[in-house]
Every structure is written in structure tokens, then in C-alpha cells.
Amino acid sequence: MNVNPLDDPRLTAMGLLAEVHAGLIARMQPALSASGLSDIDFETVLRLGRSPWQRLRMTDLAAQTGLSTSGVTRVIDRLERDGLVERVACSSDRRASYAALTDAGRARLEAVLPVHLRDIESCFTGLLSDDELTAFLATLRKIRDVVRPCATAGTASAAAATARAGEELHLPRQPQQPRR
């Protein structure tokens, strides 16, 4: 029996994923625009806000966002001009620096999050039962860990993995954040 490759469920899975992603981005855009943040600005501020000490090495931030190092530098330059982020020198490695969320950045994030979370609830997570959401998140993490293994670079989860590998961390213990 010949199966038409155009009917392959793998194509359907990719198509549905692309449609859902585009639709969610379109639904989230008004709240982000009202806050004065672009998609990448919001992602950057959110990742910093959810990271230990609300900061990440610039290289880890680039890995998490999928931006090049020059791309993340441009984003941080813009956010720094707006007073939402500041650069902090690394005390143990002069070549490295951190992007850190400022009080103004935290306030901007806290202002947009209630609307953003309502949008997520109304057109995404609220459509799923608790069990469906748990399974969906596990599935997304499984796929993410293959296609973007650096997406958690510099987070508490990555730091715990580093500590388990026997490398010394130079920061005090921080409570583990939920995985993204």
C-alpha cells in the first residue's frame, strides 16, 4: 500500500505547531506592545526575571534566546538605555559579564505579567485540564531538550546539573526556579 507523503502525520504535527505558535504570538502582541516591549525584549526581561539573582551571563542569555552574541548585545544595549537592564561584571572572569534586571525592569515585567498571564490562560493553558497541561509541558520539554538544549543555560536547573558534575559554583545556593 502506497501512502501519500503529503498525508504524513509528521507534516500535520509541524503545521499545527506553526499555526498555534503564530496564533499565540498574535494574541500576546497587544499586551507586549502596550508595555513598550518587543517580543524579544519581553523574552529577555522574562528570562532574567526567572533566573537566579535575576541575572544571566550574556553568553547564557544568547543561548537561551537563540540570538547570536552580537544580537543579544544589541537587545541588552536597548534595554539598558531604557533602564530595564544593567550590565554587571563577573567577579571571577573578567571576560564575562552579566545582564541583570533593574528595579525598573522588574516593575515593567510585573506590570505586563497579569495581562500576559490572562492571555495565556484564555487561549492556551485554560483550554487544557491539569493532567493535559502536565503531559503537554513534559512533552514540550522533551522536544525542547533535543532541538534547543541550551535553552536553560545558566538557570538553576543548569547550575544544579553543573554542581552534580562536580564543578565548583561561586555563588550562594539559590532556591530552584520552576523549569520553563
HELIX and SHEET records of a PDB file:
HELIX    1   1 PRO A    5  ASP A    7  5                                   3    
HELIX    2   2 PRO A    9  ALA A   34  1                                  26    
HELIX    3   3 ASP A   39  GLY A   49  1                                  11    
HELIX    4   4 PRO A   52  GLN A   54  5                                   3    
HELIX    5   5 MET A   58  THR A   65  1                                   8    
HELIX    6   6 THR A   69  ARG A   81  1                                  13    
HELIX    7   7 ASP A  103  CYS A  123  1                                  21    
HELIX    8   8 THR A  125  LEU A  127  5                                   3    
HELIX    9   9 ASP A  130  VAL A  147  1                                  18    
HELIX   10  10 PRO A  149  THR A  152  5                                   4    
HELIX   11  11 ALA A  156  ARG A  164  1                                   9    
SHEET    1   A 3 ARG A  55  ARG A  57  0                                        
SHEET    2   A 3 SER A  97  LEU A 101 -1                                        
SHEET    3   A 3 VAL A  85  ALA A  89 -1                                        
END                                                                             
